[in-house]
């Protein structure tokens, strides 16, 4: 191997613009992630047709971060209940 | 109560622009979410100083969506292992 790191390079299209994503995940995963972001942006756009792309993208990021935090809380609660069971 | 729904309305600042967020979460939660998005955008900006706000926000959304999916997999694995234990 001549490369120290084998990063994946994937081009995805979101709202008719191309983005080059470099990362450790495989290409199909990156494309799935991008399609979910594109879908969420379309939903938010349908509810707020007057928003420009930057605002739309920021609101999409906020929305996704909110989902992430709520899931993180659920995850922590689940871990907590497992520990409680183990202690009994 | 005269309102059918009591939605929270919060103004947050992300990269020097204000956004009005309407939702069911309380104001402090919305502000936490916004500060995490702002922080992630700043990190991505530092790695890619030439990106405009829209691209920066899209990449932030992609990044967060990726974290969300990975956590969702962890969550499903954990649920799976709990069920397996209960079956034994």
Backbone of each chain as nested JSON, in Angstrom:
{
  "chains": [
    {"id": "A", "residues": [
      {"number": 1, "name": "UNK", "atoms": {"N": [0.841, -1.2, 0.0], "CA": [0.0, 0.0, 0.0], "C": [0.876, 1.249, 0.0]}},
      {"number": 2, "name": "UNK", "atoms": {"N": [0.583, 2.129, -0.898], "CA": [1.363, 3.358, -0.94], "C": [0.719, 4.476, -0.118]}},
      {"number": 3, "name": "UNK", "atoms": {"N": [-0.59, 4.326, 0.188], "CA": [-1.272, 5.372, 0.94], "C": [-1.212, 5.073, 2.432]}},
      {"number": 4, "name": "UNK", "atoms": {"N": [-0.941, 6.084, 3.193], "CA": [-0.964, 5.933, 4.646], "C": [-2.398, 5.729, 5.125]}},
      {"number": 5, "name": "UNK", "atoms": {"N": [-3.31, 6.55, 4.59], "CA": [-4.714, 6.44, 4.969], "C": [-5.542, 6.213, 3.716]}},
      {"number": 6, "name": "UNK", "atoms": {"N": [-6.491, 5.3, 3.785], "CA": [-7.379, 5.11, 2.65], "C": [-8.72, 5.76, 2.935]}},
      {"number": 7, "name": "UNK", "atoms": {"N": [-8.82, 7.016, 2.634], "CA": [-10.066, 7.755, 2.832], "C": [-10.968, 7.532, 1.619]}},
      {"number": 8, "name": "UNK", "atoms": {"N": [-12.263, 7.459, 1.88], "CA": [-13.221, 7.365, 0.78], "C": [-13.48, 8.77, 0.239]}},
      {"number": 9, "name": "UNK", "atoms": {"N": [-13.552, 8.893, -1.072], "CA": [-13.909, 10.17, -1.687], "C": [-15.177, 9.948, -2.499]}},
      {"number": 10, "name": "UNK", "atoms": {"N": [-16.256, 10.61, -2.097], "CA": [-17.533, 10.409, -2.775], "C": [-18.106, 11.768, -3.152]}},
      {"number": 11, "name": "UNK", "atoms": {"N": [-18.67, 11.863, -4.353], "CA": [-19.373, 13.076, -4.749], "C": [-20.873, 12.82, -4.605]}},
      {"number": 12, "name": "UNK", "atoms": {"N": [-21.533, 13.663, -3.833], "CA": [-22.984, 13.504, -3.66], "C": [-23.679, 14.77, -4.15]}},
      {"number": 13, "name": "UNK", "atoms": {"N": [-24.938, 14.634, -4.512], "CA": [-25.684, 15.794, -4.992], "C": [-26.797, 16.115, -3.992]}},
      {"number": 14, "name": "UNK", "atoms": {"N": [-26.817, 17.347, -3.525], "CA": [-27.849, 17.773, -2.59], "C": [-28.446, 19.075, -3.091]}},
      {"number": 15, "name": "UNK", "atoms": {"N": [-29.73, 19.043, -3.362], "CA": [-30.431, 20.198, -3.929], "C": [-29.662, 20.799, -5.122]}},
      {"number": 16, "name": "UNK", "atoms": {"N": [-29.34, 19.906, -6.054], "CA": [-28.715, 20.293, -7.326], "C": [-27.323, 20.909, -7.197]}},
      {"number": 17, "name": "UNK", "atoms": {"N": [-26.668, 20.658, -6.084], "CA": [-25.278, 21.083, -5.96], "C": [-24.441, 19.868, -5.569]}},
      {"number": 18, "name": "UNK", "atoms": {"N": [-23.228, 19.809, -6.084], "CA": [-22.361, 18.659, -5.799], "C": [-21.441, 18.953, -4.621]}},
      {"number": 19, "name": "UNK", "atoms": {"N": [-21.253, 17.959, -3.78], "CA": [-20.345, 18.08, -2.643], "C": [-19.396, 16.9, -2.647]}},
      {"number": 20, "name": "UNK", "atoms": {"N": [-18.112, 17.174, -2.439], "CA": [-17.132, 16.098, -2.322], "C": [-16.953, 15.759, -0.851]}},
      {"number": 21, "name": "UNK", "atoms": {"N": [-17.271, 14.52, -0.528], "CA": [-17.17, 14.091, 0.858], "C": [-15.959, 13.177, 1.012]}},
      {"number": 22, "name": "UNK", "atoms": {"N": [-15.1, 13.518, 1.958], "CA": [-13.938, 12.681, 2.244], "C": [-14.109, 12.124, 3.646]}},
      {"number": 23, "name": "UNK", "atoms": {"N": [-14.011, 10.798, 3.778], "CA": [-14.219, 10.244, 5.113], "C": [-13.842, 8.788, 5.208]}},
      {"number": 24, "name": "UNK", "atoms": {"N": [-14.159, 8.204, 6.358], "CA": [-13.785, 6.809, 6.6], "C": [-14.895, 5.832, 6.222]}},
      {"number": 25, "name": "UNK", "atoms": {"N": [-16.109, 6.343, 6.053], "CA": [-17.245, 5.47, 5.754], "C": [-17.193, 5.024, 4.294]}},
      {"number": 26, "name": "UNK", "atoms": {"N": [-17.831, 3.879, 3.988], "CA": [-17.82, 3.469, 2.58], "C": [-18.826, 4.294, 1.759]}},
      {"number": 27, "name": "UNK", "atoms": {"N": [-18.644, 4.239, 0.431], "CA": [-19.377, 5.123, -0.473], "C": [-20.895, 4.967, -0.343]}},
      {"number": 28, "name": "UNK", "atoms": {"N": [-21.38, 3.734, -0.198], "CA": [-22.838, 3.53, -0.141], "C": [-23.422, 4.161, 1.129]}},
      {"number": 29, "name": "UNK", "atoms": {"N": [-22.662, 4.117, 2.212], "CA": [-23.116, 4.756, 3.453], "C": [-23.177, 6.275, 3.287]}},
      {"number": 30, "name": "UNK", "atoms": {"N": [-22.146, 6.844, 2.687], "CA": [-22.11, 8.296, 2.466], "C": [-23.291, 8.728, 1.591]}},
      {"number": 31, "name": "UNK", "atoms": {"N": [-23.598, 7.921, 0.563], "CA": [-24.722, 8.252, -0.324], "C": [-26.059, 8.159, 0.395]}},
      {"number": 32, "name": "UNK", "atoms": {"N": [-26.178, 7.192, 1.287], "CA": [-27.403, 7.079, 2.098], "C": [-27.574, 8.316, 2.973]}},
      {"number": 33, "name": "UNK", "atoms": {"N": [-26.488, 8.694, 3.661], "CA": [-26.508, 9.878, 4.533], "C": [-26.922, 11.114, 3.729]}},
      {"number": 34, "name": "UNK", "atoms": {"N": [-26.304, 11.283, 2.554], "CA": [-26.601, 12.449, 1.716], "C": [-28.058, 12.449, 1.255]}},
      {"number": 35, "name": "UNK", "atoms": {"N": [-28.595, 11.28, 0.921], "CA": [-29.983, 11.238, 0.445], "C": [-30.953, 11.585, 1.575]}},
      {"number": 36, "name": "UNK", "atoms": {"N": [-30.598, 11.215, 2.814], "CA": [-31.438, 11.574, 3.962], "C": [-31.402, 13.082, 4.216]}},
      {"number": 37, "name": "UNK", "atoms": {"N": [-30.217, 13.679, 4.074], "CA": [-30.09, 15.132, 4.243], "C": [-30.88, 15.85, 3.147]}},
      {"number": 38, "name": "UNK", "atoms": {"N": [-30.746, 15.377, 1.906], "CA": [-31.455, 15.971, 0.768], "C": [-32.971, 15.917, 1.001]}},
      {"number": 39, "name": "UNK", "atoms": {"N": [-33.431, 14.781, 1.494], "CA": [-34.871, 14.585, 1.758], "C": [-35.357, 15.548, 2.843]}},
      {"number": 40, "name": "UNK", "atoms": {"N": [-34.555, 15.678, 3.909], "CA": [-34.922, 16.569, 5.011], "C": [-34.954, 18.025, 4.532]}},
      {"number": 41, "name": "UNK", "atoms": {"N": [-33.99, 18.392, 3.694], "CA": [-33.968, 19.761, 3.158], "C": [-35.199, 20.012, 2.302]}},
      {"number": 42, "name": "UNK", "atoms": {"N": [-35.606, 19.004, 1.536], "CA": [-36.791, 19.164, 0.683], "C": [-38.036, 19.349, 1.54]}},
      {"number": 43, "name": "UNK", "atoms": {"N": [-38.139, 18.573, 2.619], "CA": [-39.294, 18.692, 3.525], "C": [-39.357, 20.085, 4.15]}},
      {"number": 44, "name": "UNK", "atoms": {"N": [-38.193, 20.566, 4.632], "CA": [-38.166, 21.887, 5.274], "C": [-38.45, 22.976, 4.239]}},
      {"number": 45, "name": "UNK", "atoms": {"N": [-37.963, 22.785, 3.02], "CA": [-38.234, 23.738, 1.934], "C": [-39.732, 23.805, 1.625]}},
      {"number": 46, "name": "UNK", "atoms": {"N": [-40.395, 22.628, 1.633], "CA": [-41.834, 22.61, 1.332], "C": [-42.638, 23.37, 2.387]}},
      {"number": 47, "name": "UNK", "atoms": {"N": [-42.156, 23.307, 3.636], "CA": [-42.846, 24.029, 4.711], "C": [-42.5, 25.515, 4.707]}},
      {"number": 48, "name": "UNK", "atoms": {"N": [-41.309, 25.859, 4.181], "CA": [-40.839, 27.267, 4.165], "C": [-40.265, 27.591, 2.792]}},
      {"number": 49, "name": "UNK", "atoms": {"N": [-41.132, 27.764, 1.778], "CA": [-40.638, 27.917, 0.397], "C": [-39.799, 29.168, 0.169]}},
      {"number": 50, "name": "UNK", "atoms": {"N": [-39.901, 30.16, 1.074], "CA": [-39.181, 31.411, 0.833], "C": [-37.73, 31.383, 1.322]}},
      {"number": 51, "name": "UNK", "atoms": {"N": [-37.339, 30.314, 2.026], "CA": [-35.988, 30.279, 2.595], "C": [-34.91, 30.092, 1.535]}},
      {"number": 52, "name": "UNK", "atoms": {"N": [-33.793, 30.798, 1.686], "CA": [-32.654, 30.571, 0.784], "C": [-31.916, 29.284, 1.195]}},
      {"number": 53, "name": "UNK", "atoms": {"N": [-31.022, 28.838, 0.326], "CA": [-30.342, 27.55, 0.54], "C": [-29.553, 27.512, 1.851]}},
      {"number": 54, "name": "UNK", "atoms": {"N": [-28.879, 28.621, 2.169], "CA": [-28.071, 28.638, 3.391], "C": [-28.945, 28.443, 4.631]}},
      {"number": 55, "name": "UNK", "atoms": {"N": [-30.071, 29.187, 4.703], "CA": [-30.978, 29.047, 5.849], "C": [-31.563, 27.642, 5.909]}},
      {"number": 56, "name": "UNK", "atoms": {"N": [-31.925, 27.128, 4.734], "CA": [-32.483, 25.791, 4.634], "C": [-31.497, 24.761, 5.182]}},
      {"number": 57, "name": "UNK", "atoms": {"N": [-30.245, 24.916, 4.793], "CA": [-29.213, 23.976, 5.22], "C": [-28.961, 24.093, 6.729]}},
      {"number": 58, "name": "UNK", "atoms": {"N": [-28.96, 25.334, 7.238], "CA": [-28.757, 25.532, 8.683], "C": [-29.915, 24.902, 9.464]}},
      {"number": 59, "name": "UNK", "atoms": {"N": [-31.152, 25.129, 9.012], "CA": [-32.312, 24.544, 9.703], "C": [-32.29, 23.009, 9.623]}},
      {"number": 60, "name": "UNK", "atoms": {"N": [-31.804, 22.477, 8.503], "CA": [-31.672, 21.024, 8.362], "C": [-30.642, 20.483, 9.354]}},
      {"number": 61, "name": "UNK", "atoms": {"N": [-29.537, 21.219, 9.493], "CA": [-28.504, 20.816, 10.457], "C": [-29.061, 20.857, 11.879]}},
      {"number": 62, "name": "UNK", "atoms": {"N": [-29.826, 21.897, 12.208], "CA": [-30.428, 22.031, 13.546], "C": [-31.388, 20.878, 13.807]}},
      {"number": 63, "name": "UNK", "atoms": {"N": [-32.23, 20.595, 12.82], "CA": [-33.206, 19.514, 12.916], "C": [-32.531, 18.155, 13.159]}},
      {"number": 64, "name": "UNK", "atoms": {"N": [-31.464, 17.911, 12.402], "CA": [-30.744, 16.643, 12.517], "C": [-30.038, 16.542, 13.871]}},
      {"number": 65, "name": "UNK", "atoms": {"N": [-29.449, 17.664, 14.31], "CA": [-28.773, 17.688, 15.612], "C": [-29.782, 17.423, 16.731]}},
      {"number": 66, "name": "UNK", "atoms": {"N": [-30.986, 17.949, 16.584], "CA": [-32.033, 17.71, 17.575], "C": [-32.373, 16.209, 17.651]}},
      {"number": 67, "name": "UNK", "atoms": {"N": [-32.583, 15.592, 16.483], "CA": [-32.845, 14.147, 16.439], "C": [-31.714, 13.376, 17.107]}},
      {"number": 68, "name": "UNK", "atoms": {"N": [-30.478, 13.807, 16.824], "CA": [-29.308, 13.134, 17.381], "C": [-29.309, 13.207, 18.909]}},
      {"number": 69, "name": "UNK", "atoms": {"N": [-29.565, 14.411, 19.445], "CA": [-29.554, 14.574, 20.909], "C": [-30.659, 13.764, 21.582]}},
      {"number": 70, "name": "UNK", "atoms": {"N": [-31.856, 13.745, 20.959], "CA": [-32.967, 12.984, 21.54], "C": [-32.632, 11.49, 21.564]}},
      {"number": 71, "name": "UNK", "atoms": {"N": [-32.029, 11.002, 20.472], "CA": [-31.637, 9.587, 20.414], "C": [-30.553, 9.287, 21.446]}},
      {"number": 72, "name": "UNK", "atoms": {"N": [-29.641, 10.255, 21.632], "CA": [-28.567, 10.088, 22.612], "C": [-29.14, 9.963, 24.021]}},
      {"number": 73, "name": "UNK", "atoms": {"N": [-30.182, 10.758, 24.304], "CA": [-30.859, 10.654, 25.607], "C": [-31.505, 9.279, 25.777]}},
      {"number": 74, "name": "UNK", "atoms": {"N": [-32.208, 8.817, 24.725], "CA": [-32.823, 7.487, 24.76], "C": [-31.773, 6.416, 25.021]}},
      {"number": 75, "name": "UNK", "atoms": {"N": [-30.645, 6.556, 24.342], "CA": [-29.553, 5.594, 24.46], "C": [-29.035, 5.566, 25.902]}},
      {"number": 76, "name": "UNK", "atoms": {"N": [-28.829, 6.753, 26.466], "CA": [-28.328, 6.85, 27.841], "C": [-29.332, 6.251, 28.82]}},
      {"number": 77, "name": "UNK", "atoms": {"N": [-30.631, 6.487, 28.575], "CA": [-31.674, 5.918, 29.442], "C": [-31.641, 4.398, 29.391]}},
      {"number": 78, "name": "UNK", "atoms": {"N": [-31.465, 3.868, 28.182], "CA": [-31.411, 2.418, 27.993], "C": [-30.208, 1.818, 28.718]}},
      {"number": 79, "name": "UNK", "atoms": {"N": [-29.053, 2.438, 28.567], "CA": [-27.839, 1.986, 29.259], "C": [-28.082, 2.025, 30.77]}},
      {"number": 80, "name": "UNK", "atoms": {"N": [-28.714, 3.098, 31.239], "CA": [-29.021, 3.238, 32.665], "C": [-29.902, 2.119, 33.168]}},
      {"number": 81, "name": "UNK", "atoms": {"N": [-30.918, 1.75, 32.393], "CA": [-31.849, 0.711, 32.844], "C": [-31.187, -0.661, 32.823]}},
      {"number": 82, "name": "UNK", "atoms": {"N": [-30.24, -0.87, 31.894], "CA": [-29.49, -2.144, 31.859], "C": [-28.633, -2.259, 33.119]}},
      {"number": 83, "name": "UNK", "atoms": {"N": [-27.942, -1.177, 33.456], "CA": [-27.07, -1.173, 34.642], "C": [-27.878, -1.428, 35.902]}},
      {"number": 84, "name": "UNK", "atoms": {"N": [-29.058, -0.816, 35.971], "CA": [-29.937, -0.972, 37.131], "C": [-30.334, -2.44, 37.302]}},
      {"number": 85, "name": "UNK", "atoms": {"N": [-30.672, -3.068, 36.169], "CA": [-31.048, -4.482, 36.183], "C": [-29.896, -5.35, 36.661]}},
      {"number": 86, "name": "UNK", "atoms": {"N": [-28.696, -5.03, 36.179], "CA": [-27.515, -5.819, 36.535], "C": [-27.173, -5.691, 38.012]}},
      {"number": 87, "name": "UNK", "atoms": {"N": [-27.473, -4.499, 38.574], "CA": [-27.168, -4.257, 39.985], "C": [-28.117, -5.012, 40.908]}},
      {"number": 88, "name": "UNK", "atoms": {"N": [-29.332, -5.284, 40.404], "CA": [-30.324, -5.957, 41.267], "C": [-30.066, -7.468, 41.396]}}
    ]},
    {"id": "B", "residues": [
      {"number": 1, "name": "UNK", "atoms": {"N": [-56.666, 28.599, 28.147], "CA": [-55.661, 28.754, 27.088], "C": [-56.364, 29.107, 25.781]}},
      {"number": 2, "name": "UNK", "atoms": {"N": [-55.877, 30.13, 25.14], "CA": [-56.488, 30.519, 23.872], "C": [-55.797, 29.857, 22.676]}},
      {"number": 3, "name": "UNK", "atoms": {"N": [-54.578, 29.355, 22.904], "CA": [-53.843, 28.733, 21.794], "C": [-54.126, 27.236, 21.732]}},
      {"number": 4, "name": "UNK", "atoms": {"N": [-54.341, 26.751, 20.536], "CA": [-54.513, 25.318, 20.357], "C": [-53.199, 24.589, 20.618]}},
      {"number": 5, "name": "UNK", "atoms": {"N": [-52.115, 25.137, 20.045], "CA": [-50.808, 24.529, 20.241], "C": [-49.886, 25.565, 20.854]}},
      {"number": 6, "name": "UNK", "atoms": {"N": [-49.081, 25.134, 21.828], "CA": [-48.111, 26.054, 22.4], "C": [-46.724, 25.729, 21.877]}},
      {"number": 7, "name": "UNK", "atoms": {"N": [-46.41, 26.272, 20.74], "CA": [-45.098, 26.058, 20.143], "C": [-44.107, 27.029, 20.759]}},
      {"number": 8, "name": "UNK", "atoms": {"N": [-42.87, 26.556, 20.932], "CA": [-41.818, 27.443, 21.403], "C": [-41.283, 28.239, 20.223]}},
      {"number": 9, "name": "UNK", "atoms": {"N": [-41.049, 29.526, 20.428], "CA": [-40.414, 30.348, 19.403], "C": [-39.113, 30.875, 19.965]}},
      {"number": 10, "name": "UNK", "atoms": {"N": [-38.013, 30.498, 19.361], "CA": [-36.713, 30.909, 19.862], "C": [-35.895, 31.484, 18.717]}},
      {"number": 11, "name": "UNK", "atoms": {"N": [-35.186, 32.577, 19.0], "CA": [-34.253, 33.118, 18.017], "C": [-32.847, 32.688, 18.401]}},
      {"number": 12, "name": "UNK", "atoms": {"N": [-32.157, 32.034, 17.483], "CA": [-30.781, 31.605, 17.761], "C": [-29.861, 32.268, 16.743]}},
      {"number": 13, "name": "UNK", "atoms": {"N": [-28.582, 32.37, 17.117], "CA": [-27.616, 32.969, 16.206], "C": [-26.611, 31.902, 15.778]}},
      {"number": 14, "name": "UNK", "atoms": {"N": [-26.475, 31.73, 14.484], "CA": [-25.518, 30.757, 13.952], "C": [-24.677, 31.44, 12.89]}},
      {"number": 15, "name": "UNK", "atoms": {"N": [-23.391, 31.486, 13.132], "CA": [-22.451, 32.169, 12.229], "C": [-22.949, 33.571, 11.867]}},
      {"number": 16, "name": "UNK", "atoms": {"N": [-23.281, 34.313, 12.919], "CA": [-23.667, 35.729, 12.807], "C": [-24.959, 35.995, 12.042]}},
      {"number": 17, "name": "UNK", "atoms": {"N": [-25.791, 34.963, 11.904], "CA": [-27.111, 35.188, 11.317], "C": [-28.152, 34.666, 12.288]}},
      {"number": 18, "name": "UNK", "atoms": {"N": [-29.301, 35.353, 12.352], "CA": [-30.347, 34.933, 13.283], "C": [-31.345, 34.017, 12.595]}},
      {"number": 19, "name": "UNK", "atoms": {"N": [-31.79, 33.021, 13.318], "CA": [-32.805, 32.097, 12.804], "C": [-33.918, 31.97, 13.833]}},
      {"number": 20, "name": "UNK", "atoms": {"N": [-35.157, 32.023, 13.354], "CA": [-36.287, 31.808, 14.258], "C": [-36.684, 30.344, 14.197]}},
      {"number": 21, "name": "UNK", "atoms": {"N": [-36.609, 29.696, 15.338], "CA": [-36.933, 28.277, 15.403], "C": [-38.281, 28.118, 16.097]}},
      {"number": 22, "name": "UNK", "atoms": {"N": [-39.189, 27.418, 15.439], "CA": [-40.489, 27.125, 16.035], "C": [-40.569, 25.62, 16.245]}},
      {"number": 23, "name": "UNK", "atoms": {"N": [-40.884, 25.21, 17.463], "CA": [-40.926, 23.769, 17.702], "C": [-41.546, 23.408, 19.026]}},
      {"number": 24, "name": "UNK", "atoms": {"N": [-41.456, 22.129, 19.355], "CA": [-42.063, 21.64, 20.589], "C": [-41.081, 21.606, 21.758]}},
      {"number": 25, "name": "UNK", "atoms": {"N": [-39.792, 21.687, 21.452], "CA": [-38.777, 21.605, 22.501], "C": [-38.71, 22.927, 23.271]}},
      {"number": 26, "name": "UNK", "atoms": {"N": [-38.22, 22.872, 24.526], "CA": [-38.126, 24.127, 25.267], "C": [-36.924, 24.956, 24.8]}},
      {"number": 27, "name": "UNK", "atoms": {"N": [-36.969, 26.24, 25.138], "CA": [-35.998, 27.206, 24.609], "C": [-34.553, 26.821, 24.912]}},
      {"number": 28, "name": "UNK", "atoms": {"N": [-34.285, 26.328, 26.13], "CA": [-32.901, 26.012, 26.482], "C": [-32.377, 24.849, 25.635]}},
      {"number": 29, "name": "UNK", "atoms": {"N": [-33.258, 23.894, 25.319], "CA": [-32.864, 22.769, 24.467], "C": [-32.547, 23.258, 23.047]}},
      {"number": 30, "name": "UNK", "atoms": {"N": [-33.395, 24.131, 22.523], "CA": [-33.179, 24.672, 21.168], "C": [-31.85, 25.425, 21.11]}},
      {"number": 31, "name": "UNK", "atoms": {"N": [-31.56, 26.196, 22.187], "CA": [-30.309, 26.958, 22.219], "C": [-29.086, 26.044, 22.297]}},
      {"number": 32, "name": "UNK", "atoms": {"N": [-29.22, 24.944, 23.031], "CA": [-28.134, 23.961, 23.095], "C": [-27.883, 23.367, 21.712]}},
      {"number": 33, "name": "UNK", "atoms": {"N": [-28.969, 22.946, 21.052], "CA": [-28.868, 22.371, 19.708], "C": [-28.178, 23.356, 18.759]}},
      {"number": 34, "name": "UNK", "atoms": {"N": [-28.624, 24.612, 18.801], "CA": [-28.057, 25.636, 17.916], "C": [-26.576, 25.86, 18.201]}},
      {"number": 35, "name": "UNK", "atoms": {"N": [-26.19, 25.839, 19.478], "CA": [-24.78, 26.071, 19.799], "C": [-23.912, 24.911, 19.305]}},
      {"number": 36, "name": "UNK", "atoms": {"N": [-24.455, 23.679, 19.333], "CA": [-23.708, 22.53, 18.819], "C": [-23.541, 22.61, 17.301]}},
      {"number": 37, "name": "UNK", "atoms": {"N": [-24.605, 23.071, 16.619], "CA": [-24.525, 23.238, 15.163], "C": [-23.504, 24.33, 14.828]}},
      {"number": 38, "name": "UNK", "atoms": {"N": [-23.579, 25.434, 15.551], "CA": [-22.649, 26.546, 15.331], "C": [-21.199, 26.077, 15.508]}},
      {"number": 39, "name": "UNK", "atoms": {"N": [-20.965, 25.291, 16.555], "CA": [-19.63, 24.78, 16.857], "C": [-19.129, 23.854, 15.741]}},
      {"number": 40, "name": "UNK", "atoms": {"N": [-20.008, 22.953, 15.276], "CA": [-19.623, 22.021, 14.221], "C": [-19.339, 22.784, 12.916]}},
      {"number": 41, "name": "UNK", "atoms": {"N": [-20.153, 23.81, 12.638], "CA": [-19.915, 24.615, 11.432], "C": [-18.566, 25.315, 11.516]}},
      {"number": 42, "name": "UNK", "atoms": {"N": [-18.227, 25.791, 12.712], "CA": [-16.946, 26.473, 12.901], "C": [-15.786, 25.499, 12.672]}},
      {"number": 43, "name": "UNK", "atoms": {"N": [-15.926, 24.276, 13.195], "CA": [-14.881, 23.268, 13.011], "C": [-14.684, 22.943, 11.521]}},
      {"number": 44, "name": "UNK", "atoms": {"N": [-15.811, 22.746, 10.814], "CA": [-15.721, 22.41, 9.384], "C": [-15.16, 23.6, 8.601]}},
      {"number": 45, "name": "UNK", "atoms": {"N": [-15.536, 24.813, 9.031], "CA": [-15.005, 26.018, 8.391], "C": [-13.489, 26.111, 8.558]}},
      {"number": 46, "name": "UNK", "atoms": {"N": [-13.002, 25.752, 9.756], "CA": [-11.56, 25.829, 9.998], "C": [-10.79, 24.864, 9.097]}},
      {"number": 47, "name": "UNK", "atoms": {"N": [-11.409, 23.702, 8.799], "CA": [-10.756, 22.731, 7.916], "C": [-10.902, 23.115, 6.444]}},
      {"number": 48, "name": "UNK", "atoms": {"N": [-11.971, 23.883, 6.133], "CA": [-12.244, 24.279, 4.733], "C": [-12.62, 25.756, 4.677]}},
      {"number": 49, "name": "UNK", "atoms": {"N": [-11.626, 26.65, 4.825], "CA": [-11.936, 28.081, 4.972], "C": [-12.603, 28.7, 3.744]}},
      {"number": 50, "name": "UNK", "atoms": {"N": [-12.516, 28.032, 2.579], "CA": [-13.062, 28.644, 1.355], "C": [-14.557, 28.371, 1.162]}},
      {"number": 51, "name": "UNK", "atoms": {"N": [-15.141, 27.513, 1.993], "CA": [-16.55, 27.141, 1.79], "C": [-17.51, 28.266, 2.158]}},
      {"number": 52, "name": "UNK", "atoms": {"N": [-18.576, 28.424, 1.361], "CA": [-19.606, 29.401, 1.718], "C": [-20.555, 28.813, 2.784]}},
      {"number": 53, "name": "UNK", "atoms": {"N": [-21.404, 29.68, 3.345], "CA": [-22.254, 29.258, 4.462], "C": [-23.165, 28.09, 4.098]}},
      {"number": 54, "name": "UNK", "atoms": {"N": [-23.738, 28.121, 2.878], "CA": [-24.659, 27.054, 2.478], "C": [-23.937, 25.7, 2.461]}},
      {"number": 55, "name": "UNK", "atoms": {"N": [-22.751, 25.658, 1.831], "CA": [-21.992, 24.403, 1.758], "C": [-21.593, 23.943, 3.149]}},
      {"number": 56, "name": "UNK", "atoms": {"N": [-21.171, 24.902, 3.953], "CA": [-20.761, 24.613, 5.315], "C": [-21.909, 23.985, 6.095]}},
      {"number": 57, "name": "UNK", "atoms": {"N": [-23.106, 24.544, 5.937], "CA": [-24.272, 24.024, 6.651], "C": [-24.678, 22.654, 6.124]}},
      {"number": 58, "name": "UNK", "atoms": {"N": [-24.584, 22.46, 4.795], "CA": [-24.913, 21.147, 4.217], "C": [-23.944, 20.093, 4.752]}},
      {"number": 59, "name": "UNK", "atoms": {"N": [-22.644, 20.414, 4.78], "CA": [-21.653, 19.459, 5.29], "C": [-21.873, 19.187, 6.776]}},
      {"number": 60, "name": "UNK", "atoms": {"N": [-22.298, 20.21, 7.51], "CA": [-22.613, 20.027, 8.932], "C": [-23.798, 19.084, 9.093]}},
      {"number": 61, "name": "UNK", "atoms": {"N": [-24.821, 19.263, 8.242], "CA": [-25.99, 18.381, 8.292], "C": [-25.593, 16.946, 7.955]}},
      {"number": 62, "name": "UNK", "atoms": {"N": [-24.729, 16.778, 6.932], "CA": [-24.264, 15.437, 6.54], "C": [-23.51, 14.788, 7.691]}},
      {"number": 63, "name": "UNK", "atoms": {"N": [-22.62, 15.554, 8.284], "CA": [-21.822, 15.083, 9.408], "C": [-22.701, 14.633, 10.577]}},
      {"number": 64, "name": "UNK", "atoms": {"N": [-23.689, 15.458, 10.906], "CA": [-24.579, 15.152, 12.024], "C": [-25.468, 13.952, 11.699]}},
      {"number": 65, "name": "UNK", "atoms": {"N": [-25.953, 13.889, 10.453], "CA": [-26.782, 12.76, 10.034], "C": [-25.986, 11.457, 10.135]}},
      {"number": 66, "name": "UNK", "atoms": {"N": [-24.702, 11.524, 9.789], "CA": [-23.832, 10.354, 9.905], "C": [-23.725, 9.909, 11.373]}},
      {"number": 67, "name": "UNK", "atoms": {"N": [-23.465, 10.864, 12.276], "CA": [-23.418, 10.556, 13.711], "C": [-24.729, 9.924, 14.154]}},
      {"number": 68, "name": "UNK", "atoms": {"N": [-25.847, 10.474, 13.65], "CA": [-27.173, 9.98, 14.023], "C": [-27.343, 8.519, 13.603]}},
      {"number": 69, "name": "UNK", "atoms": {"N": [-26.977, 8.214, 12.353], "CA": [-27.14, 6.844, 11.856], "C": [-26.257, 5.85, 12.606]}},
      {"number": 70, "name": "UNK", "atoms": {"N": [-25.022, 6.266, 12.918], "CA": [-24.119, 5.377, 13.652], "C": [-24.675, 5.089, 15.051]}},
      {"number": 71, "name": "UNK", "atoms": {"N": [-25.199, 6.129, 15.696], "CA": [-25.792, 5.959, 17.028], "C": [-27.036, 5.078, 16.949]}},
      {"number": 72, "name": "UNK", "atoms": {"N": [-27.806, 5.229, 15.861], "CA": [-29.011, 4.427, 15.659], "C": [-28.651, 2.939, 15.542]}},
      {"number": 73, "name": "UNK", "atoms": {"N": [-27.541, 2.663, 14.854], "CA": [-27.063, 1.28, 14.742], "C": [-26.662, 0.738, 16.113]}},
      {"number": 74, "name": "UNK", "atoms": {"N": [-25.912, 1.556, 16.877], "CA": [-25.516, 1.158, 18.235], "C": [-26.749, 0.861, 19.084]}},
      {"number": 75, "name": "UNK", "atoms": {"N": [-27.743, 1.717, 18.956], "CA": [-28.98, 1.576, 19.72], "C": [-29.668, 0.254, 19.36]}},
      {"number": 76, "name": "UNK", "atoms": {"N": [-29.76, -0.027, 18.059], "CA": [-30.402, -1.267, 17.592], "C": [-29.638, -2.489, 18.088]}},
      {"number": 77, "name": "UNK", "atoms": {"N": [-28.299, -2.405, 18.076], "CA": [-27.464, -3.513, 18.558], "C": [-27.727, -3.764, 20.037]}},
      {"number": 78, "name": "UNK", "atoms": {"N": [-27.816, -2.68, 20.79], "CA": [-28.056, -2.779, 22.232], "C": [-29.421, -3.415, 22.505]}},
      {"number": 79, "name": "UNK", "atoms": {"N": [-30.453, -2.952, 21.802], "CA": [-31.795, -3.519, 21.937], "C": [-31.744, -5.024, 21.612]}},
      {"number": 80, "name": "UNK", "atoms": {"N": [-31.014, -5.349, 20.544], "CA": [-30.868, -6.75, 20.124], "C": [-30.245, -7.604, 21.212]}},
      {"number": 81, "name": "UNK", "atoms": {"N": [-29.209, -7.078, 21.862], "CA": [-28.516, -7.869, 22.887], "C": [-29.377, -8.013, 24.141]}},
      {"number": 82, "name": "UNK", "atoms": {"N": [-30.207, -7.015, 24.423], "CA": [-31.133, -7.118, 25.564], "C": [-32.156, -8.219, 25.301]}},
      {"number": 83, "name": "UNK", "atoms": {"N": [-32.71, -8.233, 24.091], "CA": [-33.709, -9.25, 23.727], "C": [-33.117, -10.648, 23.809]}},
      {"number": 84, "name": "UNK", "atoms": {"N": [-31.864, -10.772, 23.349], "CA": [-31.177, -12.066, 23.346], "C": [-31.024, -12.58, 24.78]}},
      {"number": 85, "name": "UNK", "atoms": {"N": [-30.638, -11.655, 25.684], "CA": [-30.471, -12.015, 27.103], "C": [-31.796, -12.48, 27.704]}},
      {"number": 86, "name": "UNK", "atoms": {"N": [-32.883, -11.731, 27.335], "CA": [-34.2, -12.061, 27.884], "C": [-34.694, -13.418, 27.403]}},
      {"number": 87, "name": "UNK", "atoms": {"N": [-34.299, -13.774, 26.158], "CA": [-34.733, -15.042, 25.573], "C": [-34.02, -16.232, 26.218]}},
      {"number": 88, "name": "UNK", "atoms": {"N": [-32.799, -15.958, 26.733], "CA": [-32.038, -17.078, 27.317], "C": [-32.529, -17.462, 28.719]}}
    ]}
  ]
}
